[in-house]
Amino acid sequence: MIKQILNNEDKQEIARMILEALPEWFGIPEATEEYIMESAEQLFFAAFIDGKAAGFLCLKETGRDTVELAVMGILKDFHHQGIGRALFTAAKETALKKGYSFMQVKTVKLGCYKIYDDTNRFYLSLGFKEFEVLPTLWDKHNPCQIYVMALK
């Protein structure tokens, strides 16, 4: 079940629980804490299985017409079960209703790390298109791939 979460404390609690369980993707404590803190002010969607949070997704406005899939996490026990796609679908529908024209997402460039290659393939499967690689936005070992999608 996918729900939009409105309470800021609930958002942060869900984000913390899930991100801390995913150190392979969210292993930099300062960055993880920033995701958690920023989640309170973002559009926040959570997936629940048997009443417990199994994943979440946050959208952040980056321009008048653009929203960014700012952070997303699914507990490992629930990978490859359609939860990420369901969260994305709910987020995309909300972004459309709010009048956004574009969505973007950033991740580590395809070909750098197997774990992020799976993430890249997931975003491509949702319909995102390659936009730009910023080789030093994060650092030289983690080139930033930006994907975009037209929503309308």
N, CA, C and O of each residue as an XYZ file, in Angstrom:
608
protein
N       0.841     -1.163      0.000
C       0.000      0.000      0.000
C       0.898      1.243      0.000
O       1.824      1.347      0.805
N       0.618      2.174     -0.904
C       1.369      3.422     -1.015
C       0.533      4.538     -0.396
O      -0.654      4.685     -0.690
N       1.183      5.327      0.474
C       0.509      6.464      1.107
C       1.391      7.690      0.988
O       2.615      7.604      1.084
N       0.750      8.840      0.775
C       1.491     10.089      0.889
C       1.520     10.450      2.371
O       0.482     10.477      3.032
N       2.707     10.726      2.882
C       2.890     11.058      4.292
C       2.975     12.572      4.414
O       3.736     13.218      3.694
N       2.191     13.136      5.328
C       2.144     14.589      5.493
C       2.849     15.072      6.756
O       3.356     16.193      6.786
N       2.888     14.254      7.786
C       3.495     14.651      9.056
C       5.024     14.629      8.936
O       5.609     13.606      8.580
N       5.661     15.759      9.234
C       7.108     15.881      9.063
C       7.897     14.898      9.923
O       8.899     14.347      9.467
N       7.463     14.673     11.156
C       8.172     13.729     12.023
C       8.054     12.302     11.503
O       9.013     11.533     11.568
N       6.879     11.947     10.987
C       6.700     10.611     10.407
C       7.615     10.435      9.196
O       8.212      9.374      9.013
N       7.723     11.470      8.377
C       8.598     11.413      7.209
C      10.031     11.105      7.628
O      10.677     10.215      7.075
N      10.512     11.850      8.607
C      11.894     11.673      9.033
C      12.118     10.312      9.695
O      13.171      9.698      9.520
N      11.149      9.854     10.437
C      11.275      8.548     11.090
C      11.358      7.425     10.055
O      12.192      6.526     10.173
N      10.498      7.480      9.049
C      10.508      6.459      7.993
C      11.814      6.541      7.210
O      12.456      5.522      6.955
N      12.206      7.758      6.828
C      13.445      7.935      6.062
C      14.643      7.394      6.838
O      15.475      6.682      6.277
N      14.733      7.726      8.120
C      15.863      7.262      8.936
C      15.897      5.733      9.006
O      16.947      5.125      8.793
N      14.777      5.123      9.298
C      14.728      3.669      9.446
C      15.186      2.977      8.157
O      15.948      2.011      8.203
N      14.726      3.468      7.030
C      15.043      2.795      5.766
C      16.465      3.121      5.302
O      17.199      2.217      4.903
N      16.857      4.373      5.346
C      18.196      4.729      4.864
C      19.293      4.095      5.705
O      20.315      3.668      5.169
N      19.094      4.031      7.007
C      20.109      3.408      7.859
C      20.210      1.902      7.624
O      21.218      1.292      7.982
N      19.199      1.304      7.038
C      19.224     -0.125      6.706
C      19.853     -0.388      5.338
O      19.968     -1.539      4.918
N      20.260      0.681      4.641
C      20.813      0.552      3.288
C      22.193      1.200      3.177
O      22.377      2.112      2.371
N      23.166      0.746      3.969
C      24.474      1.412      3.958
C      25.226      1.283      2.629
O      26.128      2.074      2.356
N      24.867      0.298      1.802
C      25.537      0.164      0.507
C      25.282      1.384     -0.366
O      26.141      1.769     -1.159
N      24.116      1.993     -0.229
C      23.753      3.166     -1.017
C      23.876      4.453     -0.204
O      24.165      5.516     -0.754
N      23.660      4.353      1.082
C      23.604      5.545      1.936
C      24.601      5.394      3.079
O      24.223      5.416      4.251
N      25.861      5.242      2.735
C      26.893      4.962      3.721
C      27.652      6.173      4.221
O      28.528      6.036      5.075
N      27.344      7.349      3.715
C      28.004      8.571      4.183
C      27.072      9.228      5.194
O      26.050      9.799      4.811
N      27.411      9.153      6.477
C      26.485      9.623      7.520
C      25.983     11.057      7.324
O      24.805     11.332      7.550
N      26.858     11.964      6.909
C      26.439     13.360      6.735
C      25.407     13.493      5.618
O      24.427     14.225      5.752
N      25.636     12.784      4.522
C      24.698     12.835      3.392
C      23.368     12.199      3.773
O      22.305     12.714      3.426
N      23.428     11.082      4.485
C      22.208     10.402      4.920
C      21.400     11.307      5.838
O      20.180     11.403      5.708
N      22.074     11.961      6.753
C      21.381     12.866      7.672
C      20.737     14.027      6.914
O      19.652     14.481      7.278
N      21.394     14.501      5.876
C      20.825     15.578      5.057
C      19.550     15.101      4.348
O      18.553     15.822      4.312
N      19.583     13.890      3.787
C      18.377     13.330      3.172
C      17.237     13.257      4.185
O      16.097     13.601      3.873
N      17.547     12.812      5.383
C      16.522     12.663      6.424
C      15.934     14.016      6.804
O      14.716     14.170      6.883
N      16.801     14.994      7.040
C      16.330     16.324      7.445
C      15.492     16.974      6.331
O      14.437     17.548      6.599
N      15.966     16.879      5.096
C      15.255     17.506      3.977
C      13.936     16.806      3.666
O      13.027     17.426      3.115
N      13.819     15.532      4.009
C      12.595     14.786      3.700
C      11.364     15.407      4.358
O      10.253     15.269      3.847
N      11.554     16.083      5.480
C      10.421     16.667      6.206
C       9.680     17.697      5.364
O       8.470     17.865      5.512
N      10.389     18.379      4.492
C       9.782     19.462      3.710
C       9.402     19.037      2.297
O       8.937     19.860      1.509
N       9.592     17.782      1.973
C       9.350     17.328      0.605
C       8.061     16.519      0.491
O       7.512     16.039      1.482
N       7.598     16.383     -0.752
C       6.505     15.446     -1.021
C       7.054     14.064     -0.699
O       8.111     13.681     -1.201
N       6.352     13.326      0.123
C       6.895     12.079      0.668
C       5.864     10.972      0.491
O       4.703     11.116      0.874
N       6.306      9.874     -0.093
C       5.452      8.719     -0.331
C       6.107      7.509      0.329
O       7.319      7.322      0.225
N       5.310      6.692      1.005
C       5.841      5.500      1.663
C       5.032      4.278      1.253
O       3.823      4.351      1.029
N       5.730      3.161      1.160
C       5.102      1.869      0.877
C       5.052      1.089      2.178
O       6.037      1.013      2.913
N       3.898      0.515      2.451
C       3.709     -0.256      3.675
C       3.344     -1.692      3.332
O       2.526     -1.948      2.449
N       3.966     -2.623      4.046
C       3.642     -4.043      3.930
C       3.367     -4.528      5.349
O       4.197     -4.378      6.246
N       2.201     -5.104      5.529
C       1.778     -5.565      6.864
C       1.901     -4.456      7.908
O       2.281     -4.700      9.053
N       1.574     -3.240      7.489
C       1.563     -2.104      8.401
C       2.910     -1.484      8.703
O       2.987     -0.530      9.477
N       3.982     -2.005      8.107
C       5.321     -1.470      8.360
C       5.896     -0.877      7.085
O       5.687     -1.401      5.991
N       6.629      0.234      7.242
C       7.237      0.888      6.088
C       8.274     -0.034      5.452
O       9.144     -0.578      6.132
N       8.164     -0.197      4.142
C       9.109     -1.024      3.391
C       9.938     -0.191      2.421
O      10.966     -0.650      1.924
N       9.491      1.030      2.151
C      10.204      1.895      1.227
C       9.603      3.278      1.224
O       8.502      3.494      1.730
N      10.336      4.218      0.647
C       9.833      5.581      0.531
C      10.488      6.281     -0.655
O      11.490      5.820     -1.201
N       9.899      7.395     -1.031
C      10.396      8.225     -2.119
C      10.052      9.667     -1.784
O       8.954      9.951     -1.305
N      10.990     10.581     -2.034
C      10.756     12.013     -1.819
C      10.925     12.760     -3.130
O      11.815     12.459     -3.925
N      10.058     13.737     -3.342
C      10.164     14.647     -4.473
C      10.492     16.038     -3.953
O       9.943     16.483     -2.945
N      11.397     16.720     -4.657
C      11.817     18.061     -4.276
C      11.683     18.980     -5.485
O      12.171     18.658     -6.568
N      11.029     20.112     -5.305
C      10.939     21.081     -6.395
C      12.312     21.676     -6.647
O      12.975     22.144     -5.721
N      12.741     21.658     -7.917
C      14.028     22.243     -8.280
C      13.865     23.425     -9.227
O      14.842     24.097     -9.559
N      12.668     23.672     -9.649
C      12.352     24.793    -10.531
C      10.851     24.894    -10.646
O      10.125     23.997    -10.216
N      10.388     25.975    -11.221
C       8.947     26.183    -11.335
C       8.253     25.027    -12.049
O       7.109     24.702    -11.731
N       8.928     24.408    -13.004
C       8.330     23.342    -13.803
C       8.930     21.959    -13.549
O       8.531     20.979    -14.177
N       9.885     21.888    -12.632
C      10.646     20.644    -12.475
C      10.685     20.176    -11.032
O      10.847     20.961    -10.097
N      10.534     18.886    -10.890
C      10.645     18.232     -9.594
C      11.737     17.171     -9.713
O      11.926     16.573    -10.773
N      12.446     16.948     -8.621
C      13.503     15.939     -8.602
C      13.108     14.784     -7.704
O      12.607     14.990     -6.599
N      13.329     13.587     -8.172
C      13.234     12.425     -7.311
C      14.497     12.522     -6.448
O      15.574     12.083     -6.852
N      14.344     13.101     -5.260
C      15.487     13.481     -4.438
C      16.124     12.302     -3.727
O      17.349     12.218     -3.628
N      15.308     11.400     -3.236
C      15.820     10.223     -2.543
C      14.753      9.137     -2.549
O      13.554      9.408     -2.472
N      15.225      7.914     -2.643
C      14.330      6.761     -2.657
C      15.062      5.602     -2.012
O      16.252      5.402     -2.253
N      14.364      4.845     -1.202
C      14.964      3.667     -0.595
C      13.917      2.597     -0.359
O      12.800      2.880      0.074
N      14.294      1.376     -0.648
C      13.447      0.205     -0.421
C      14.268     -0.780      0.410
O      15.409     -1.083      0.061
N      13.702     -1.275      1.493
C      14.408     -2.271      2.294
C      14.790     -3.464      1.415
O      14.008     -3.885      0.562
N      15.984     -4.002      1.623
C      16.511     -5.061      0.740
C      15.591     -6.270      0.641
O      15.506     -6.890     -0.418
N      14.907     -6.613      1.714
C      14.000     -7.767      1.669
C      12.861     -7.580      0.680
O      12.196     -8.544      0.303
N      12.637     -6.346      0.261
C      11.510     -6.046     -0.622
C      11.944     -5.581     -2.011
O      11.118     -5.109     -2.792
N      13.235     -5.710     -2.323
C      13.698     -5.358     -3.669
C      13.073     -6.304     -4.694
O      12.772     -7.460     -4.397
N      12.891     -5.790     -5.885
C      12.402     -6.569     -7.034
C      10.995     -7.123     -6.813
O      10.663     -8.208     -7.291
N      10.172     -6.366     -6.083
C       8.780     -6.774     -5.868
C       7.790     -5.713     -6.349
O       6.596     -5.794     -6.060
N       8.292     -4.718     -7.086
C       7.415     -3.700     -7.646
C       7.142     -2.508     -6.733
O       6.367     -1.623     -7.093
N       7.765     -2.475     -5.566
C       7.509     -1.379     -4.625
C       8.065     -0.065     -5.148
O       7.394      0.964     -5.072
N       9.274     -0.085     -5.673
C       9.860      1.138     -6.225
C       9.031      1.698     -7.364
O       8.820      2.908     -7.454
N       8.567      0.824     -8.225
C       7.736      1.254     -9.355
C       6.410      1.831     -8.852
O       5.934      2.833     -9.385
N       5.811      1.212     -7.836
C       4.556      1.713     -7.277
C       4.759      3.077     -6.612
O       3.924      3.970     -6.762
N       5.853      3.240     -5.885
C       6.154      4.541     -5.281
C       6.342      5.599     -6.365
O       5.818      6.708     -6.262
N       7.094      5.244     -7.405
C       7.321      6.184     -8.496
C       6.011      6.572     -9.176
O       5.795      7.746     -9.475
N       5.149      5.614     -9.419
C       3.868      5.899    -10.073
C       3.048      6.880     -9.250
O       2.482      7.824     -9.802
N       2.974      6.675     -7.947
C       2.232      7.598     -7.072
C       2.863      8.984     -7.093
O       2.154      9.990     -7.147
N       4.185      9.042     -7.051
C       4.882     10.327     -7.065
C       4.685     11.048     -8.392
O       4.463     12.258     -8.421
N       4.765     10.308     -9.481
C       4.597     10.909    -10.810
C       3.182     11.466    -10.972
O       3.007     12.573    -11.481
N       2.186     10.714    -10.547
C       0.794     11.190    -10.630
C       0.609     12.473     -9.825
O      -0.068     13.395    -10.279
N       1.199     12.539     -8.647
C       1.094     13.740     -7.821
C       1.814     14.908     -8.483
O       1.299     16.026     -8.489
N       2.996     14.667     -9.040
C       3.743     15.724     -9.724
C       2.936     16.285    -10.893
O       2.910     17.497    -11.108
N       2.287     15.413    -11.639
C       1.432     15.861    -12.746
C       0.273     16.719    -12.240
O      -0.017     17.774    -12.804
N      -0.384     16.265    -11.179
C      -1.512     17.022    -10.613
C      -1.079     18.390    -10.116
O      -1.853     19.346    -10.164
N       0.150     18.488     -9.642
C       0.666     19.757     -9.139
C       1.184     20.652    -10.263
O       1.617     21.776    -10.014
N       1.139     20.156    -11.494
C       1.474     20.981    -12.647
C       2.922     20.954    -13.094
O       3.318     21.768    -13.928
N       3.716     20.050    -12.569
C       5.110     19.959    -13.012
C       5.160     19.376    -14.422
O       4.326     18.551    -14.794
N       6.147     19.813    -15.198
C       6.329     19.336    -16.564
C       7.442     18.319    -16.704
O       7.433     17.500    -17.624
N       8.409     18.370    -15.785
C       9.585     17.510    -15.893
C       9.945     16.922    -14.535
O       9.658     17.499    -13.486
N      10.586     15.751    -14.589
C      11.154     15.148    -13.398
C      12.597     14.782    -13.718
O      12.914     14.352    -14.828
N      13.455     14.958    -12.737
C      14.848     14.551    -12.889
C      15.254     13.669    -11.716
O      14.606     13.659    -10.669
N      16.334     12.933    -11.915
C      16.918     12.128    -10.847
C      18.419     12.065    -11.094
O      18.874     12.058    -12.238
N      19.181     12.017    -10.000
C      20.635     11.917    -10.097
C      21.082     10.618     -9.444
O      20.544     10.204     -8.417
N      22.079      9.980    -10.060
C      22.689      8.782     -9.484
C      24.116      8.679     -9.997
O      24.536      9.480    -10.832
N      24.852      7.714     -9.509
C      26.210      7.492     -9.994
C      26.135      6.884    -11.389
O      25.343      5.975    -11.639
N      26.962      7.391    -12.288
C      26.960      6.997    -13.698
C      27.051      5.481    -13.878
O      27.780      4.789    -13.167
N      26.292      4.997    -14.845
C      26.311      3.586    -15.239
C      27.741      3.163    -15.569
O      28.473      3.879    -16.252
N      28.124      1.987    -15.072
C      29.443      1.448    -15.370
C      30.480      1.680    -14.284
O      31.602      1.182    -14.383
N      30.119      2.432    -13.246
C      31.081      2.708    -12.169
C      31.021      1.659    -11.061
O      32.059      1.224    -10.560
N      29.826      1.258    -10.682
C      29.631      0.295     -9.588
C      28.412     -0.560     -9.908
O      27.382     -0.037    -10.333
N      28.522     -1.861     -9.708
C      27.407     -2.759    -10.014
C      26.127     -2.359     -9.283
O      25.045     -2.369     -9.869
N      26.249     -2.013     -8.020
C      25.063     -1.675     -7.231
C      24.323     -0.470     -7.833
O      23.093     -0.416     -7.815
N      25.083      0.489     -8.363
C      24.454      1.645     -8.992
C      24.034      1.352    -10.427
O      23.160      2.030    -10.967
N      24.646      0.351    -11.046
C      24.189     -0.050    -12.379
C      22.745     -0.531    -12.300
O      21.942     -0.234    -13.184
N      22.412     -1.273    -11.245
C      21.028     -1.712    -11.049
C      20.104     -0.510    -10.874
O      18.993     -0.495    -11.404
N      20.562      0.490    -10.134
C      19.773      1.712     -9.935
C      19.549      2.419    -11.272
O      18.435      2.850    -11.568
N      20.596      2.536    -12.071
C      20.471      3.172    -13.387
C      19.462      2.434    -14.258
O      18.605      3.051    -14.891
N      19.569      1.115    -14.284
C      18.634      0.337    -15.118
C      17.196      0.513    -14.628
O      16.266      0.541    -15.435
N      17.009      0.630    -13.323
C      15.670      0.867    -12.784
C      15.119      2.197    -13.299
O      13.989      2.252    -13.783
N      15.901      3.258    -13.199
C      15.422      4.564    -13.664
C      15.143      4.553    -15.160
O      14.156      5.135    -15.611
N      16.001      3.897    -15.932
C      15.753      3.789    -17.373
C      14.464      3.019    -17.648
O      13.719      3.367    -18.564
N      14.197      1.976    -16.863
C      12.980      1.180    -17.058
C      11.713      1.986    -16.758
O      10.636      1.669    -17.264
N      11.847      3.024    -15.936
C      10.699      3.882    -15.629
C      10.415      4.888    -16.744
O       9.357      5.516    -16.772
N      11.368      5.032    -17.656
C      11.191      5.972    -18.757
C      12.084      7.195    -18.687
O      11.975      8.081    -19.534
N      12.962      7.265    -17.703
C      13.916      8.379    -17.655
C      14.885      8.251    -18.825
O      15.185      7.152    -19.291
N      15.372      9.415    -19.290
C      16.344      9.478    -20.387
C      17.616     10.149    -19.883
O      17.571     11.026    -19.020
N      18.750      9.723    -20.435
C      20.016     10.340    -20.059
C      20.004     11.806    -20.469
O      19.641     12.146    -21.595
N      20.405     12.667    -19.542
C      20.465     14.098    -19.817
C      21.904     14.584    -19.852
O      22.353     15.171    -20.837
N      22.627     14.330    -18.752
C      23.978     14.866    -18.658
C      24.738     14.112    -17.570
O      24.149     13.623    -16.606
N      26.046     14.029    -17.743
C      26.926     13.510    -16.703
C      27.776     14.678    -16.216
O      28.410     15.380    -17.004
N      27.772     14.868    -14.906
C      28.624     15.879    -14.282
C      29.739     15.121    -13.561
O      29.530     14.613    -12.460
N      30.927     15.041    -14.179
C      31.961     14.150    -13.669
C      32.491     14.487    -12.277
O      33.016     13.605    -11.598
N      32.369     15.725    -11.840
C      32.951     16.091    -10.541
C      31.949     16.742     -9.595
O      32.357     17.359     -8.612
N      30.648     16.624     -9.863
C      29.660     17.225     -8.953
C      29.831     16.663     -7.547
O      29.837     17.418     -6.574
N      29.971     15.345     -7.433
C      30.158     14.707     -6.132
C      31.647     14.515     -5.874
O      32.182     15.060     -4.909
N      32.314     13.758     -6.714
C      33.773     13.624     -6.715
C      34.149     12.783     -7.930
O      33.276     12.207     -8.580
N      35.452     12.707     -8.244
C      35.889     12.042     -9.481
C      35.602     10.541     -9.497
O      35.584      9.930    -10.565
N      35.377      9.940     -8.325
C      35.087      8.506     -8.257
C      33.592      8.209     -8.395
O      33.195      7.054     -8.550
N      32.775      9.248     -8.338
C      31.319      9.094     -8.383
C      30.712     10.111     -9.352
O      30.045     11.054     -8.926
N      30.940      9.921    -10.653
C      30.366     10.871    -11.616
C      28.834     10.853    -11.555
O      28.206      9.794    -11.517
N      28.267     12.033    -11.548
C      26.817     12.188    -11.383
C      26.099     12.092    -12.727
O      26.298     12.926    -13.610
N      25.271     11.072    -12.867
C      24.401     10.919    -14.041
C      23.071     11.570    -13.744
O      22.427     11.238    -12.749
N      22.649     12.491    -14.590
C      21.335     13.108    -14.457
C      20.435     12.511    -15.517
O      20.775     12.478    -16.700
N      19.282     12.038    -15.075
C      18.240     11.545    -15.974
C      17.058     12.501    -15.888
O      16.808     13.107    -14.846
N      16.332     12.626    -17.000
C      15.142     13.482    -17.025
C      13.981     12.746    -17.672
O      14.153     11.751    -18.376
N      12.801     13.271    -17.409
C      11.576     12.709    -17.969
C      10.571     13.848    -18.142
O      10.383     14.662    -17.238
N       9.931     13.896    -19.307
C       8.808     14.804    -19.484
C       7.576     14.154    -18.850
O       7.317     12.967    -19.046
N       6.833     14.938    -18.097
C       5.656     14.396    -17.412
C       4.369     14.590    -18.208
O       3.391     13.881    -17.972
N       4.351     15.509    -19.117
C       3.119     15.814    -19.857
C       3.199     15.310    -21.271
O       2.253     15.478    -22.040
